[in-house]
Amino acid sequence: MAVFTGVEWSSPPIAFHRNKGKNVRLSEGNEVATRVDSYGDAIVFTAEPLSVGQLLKVTVTKRANRWSGGGLVSVWYISSVY
């Protein structure tokens, strides 16, 4: 199980969007994302776009021994509104 926490350093925590992969559980308030099964379909997005220069801290608080590999953090400069 991996737990990713999105936190903006200079203001309140950044929430994750409610649309997510099927292998992710979000905490109340959507500030903590936990992978609950498998390494696939465990994607999350921030609820709001990041601003230019905004800092985002990702903290991994647990790791699973069932899988080997790494985590991926990707930042896109594309609007999610279509």
N, C-alpha and C positions, 0 to 999 in steps of 0.2 A: 504494500500500500504506500502510495506517495501522497504527501499533503503539500499543496502549494498555497501560499498566502500572499495575496497582492496587497501591498501597502505603499501608499504614497508618503514619502517622508515628511513633506511640509504641510500636510493637511489631513483630514479624516481618511480612513482606509478606503481603498478603491474596491468596489464590489464587482463580482463577476456577473455576466449576463445570465439570465435564466435559461437561455438556449445553450445547451452543452452536449457533450458526448454521453452516450448511455452508460458508460462506465465511470461516471463522475457523480459524486454526491456533494451538494453545496450546503454549507452551514446556514443557520438562520441569519439573515442579513447578507448572504451570498459573499462573505468576505474570505471564506476558507473553502477550497476545493479539494476533495479527497478522491483519489482513484480507488474504486471499490472492487474492480475485477478486470483482469486481462490488461495488456499494455495497449491494446487497440481501442479506438473510439473513446478516448479519454481527453478530449479537447475542451478548453474553456476560452472565453473571450472576456475582456473587460466590459462592463455595462455601458460605459461612456468612453469615447475616444480619448486617448492621451493627448495632452497639449505638447507642442514643440518645447523641448527642454524639461519637461516634467519627468521626475524620477520615479521609477517603479522598482520596488524591492521584492524579489521572489525568494521565499525561504522554504527549503525542504526540511520538514521536521521528522519524517520517518522514511524508512526505505524497506523495500520488500526483498527477501532473499530468493523468491521464486523466479525472478527474472534477472537477466544480466543486460547491461546496456546503459544508456544515459537518458537524461531528460532533455527536452528541447524547449527553448523559449524563443518565440518569433515575434517581431514587431513589424506590423504592416502599415504602410502609408496609403491606405485605401478606405474610403468610407464604407461602412457596413449598411448604409441606408440606400436602398434601390427602389 
